[in-house]
């Protein structure tokens, strides 16, 4: 029924709190919140196991596609406690790779393998991108042409150019954009 790719931010800025400051005692970092979100998402997908093809891309200064692993195992999530110390973040390149992954899954020898499948990308990030070659305009064109919906979960209280681009990307593809603030109750 659906092909879903989750893009997970492991960049240096994910060590910070939602306001973009150093984490104080009693606060959660963006990465801890993101891992809690992943647990909840995976639990939801387990209920739909038979009808969902789920893939996973983590990104920081590089891209890592986790397509040959059992991503439902708790040990898999432990891999994402590591944060890249490099300041470069390839957010839009990760989204482009997710779109390519969906196309590679869905098209074989010029035939659509899953013609009725809904295709979706879920991005969990603070919205920072400072090193991608891909632009959000090209992504919007590609995703709308191919019917890919992008949902964004922003782990930042900032309203900068990149967070706005992500929300526009989500809305233009028919997706949703959620922005967590420090007042959130439960992930």
Phi, psi and omega in degrees: 000324182213149174245122184234132173241125176261128176253124188239124183279122176242026183282167184304324182293346178286351175284345185274172175277181184296336178275355180087019180250167176301143182287130177261167179302134180090351178263157174256143174282164176302320182293322178294319177296317180298319179294322175298319177300317179300316178305313181294319177298314181298320178299323176292320181288330178301323179294336180249026187311317185292334188247009181233127171261113188247128176235166188216132175234126171255151183214153173204245175278359176215177179243141179225113180266123184254058186270347182251022180244157173278094187283001178271350180283139179302329180298329179299318181292334179297335178297339188264012172282343180279131179244137180288133179276353178284142182280349183283140179226131184249054183301305183292329174294324177295319177296319178298316179297322177297318176297318177297319179297316178299314180298320179294326178288318190274343183237126178227122182052047178063013176246141179282122184282322184234075188297333182259004183286136170280141180242135187213143171242133175246119181254129176242109189199165172272358175090358182281134174215122181226014184210008182284149171273337183278149177250154180292332178296315178296322179295317178302312180300312182296313184290321179292322178299321184262004176071029179267126178267136178243121173254138182241134170243105182271126179254059182198147175266359181288147172243072180255184184300317182291320179294323177294320178299319179295317179295320177297316178303313180298311183295321181291336179263003180089011181264186181245154176232116179253139179235115179279141174240172182295347180272004180297146184265316185211142179268000000 
